[in-house]
Amino acid sequence: MYPIAQLLNAAVENNTNCRPRNFGTKAPRANILEGDQDYRIVMDMPGVRNEDLDISLENETLTVKAERNLEVPEGYTSRRHEVHNKVSLQRSFDLGNAVDSEKISAKLDTGILTLTLPKSEQSVPRKIEVE
């Protein structure tokens, strides 16, 4: 039987798939939900902290950006990379005039980002009384 360090070294040195790679920016997966009074966008943001997020609204386009950096703990040497050390996430949504942009809110909880987008007054269904 071989020591684990020897097996890991052989795997890393002989297999280019084990070496760290930068895959650029990824678009996180999202669910878009519609309620009576608002829309919700629920996005996967694994390993992202509040301070890593940048959410902006410009010209009716909502953009979510995040960057996650995983550090190798002190005293350890990285031997195999299945989770990338640096990941950039970005996704944009065209809102049009269906959303009240002044009331958009965001909450990050255990790797799930929930954006609440209240509907604008003109996009909320209403009943018109007949006289």
C-alpha positions, 0 to 999 in steps of 0.5 A: 500500500502506498502513502496517500501523499505519494498517490496524490503527487502522482495523480497531480503530476500525471493528470492535467485535469487535476491542475487549477484552471481559471474558467472565467465568469459563470452565470449562477442558476436562478429560479424566478417566481411571481407572486401577487405583489412581487417577483422573487429571484432565488439564486445559488451562491455557494461559498459567497459572503455578503461582502463578496456581492455587488448588486446594481440596477442600471437602465432597468437591468439588474446585475448580480456579481460575486467573486468567491476566493477559497484559500488554502489553510496555513500549513497545507499544500493543495494537492488536488483541485475539484473546487476552483479557488477563484470563481466569478459569478455574474447574472443580469435580468432585464426588468422593464417597468414591471418592478418598483426599483426603489423597493428592491431588497436582497437577502443572502442565507446559507449560499442562497441569494433571494432578491425581492422585486416589488411590482410597480403600481401599473403592473399589479392587477386591479379590478375596475368597477363599472358604474 
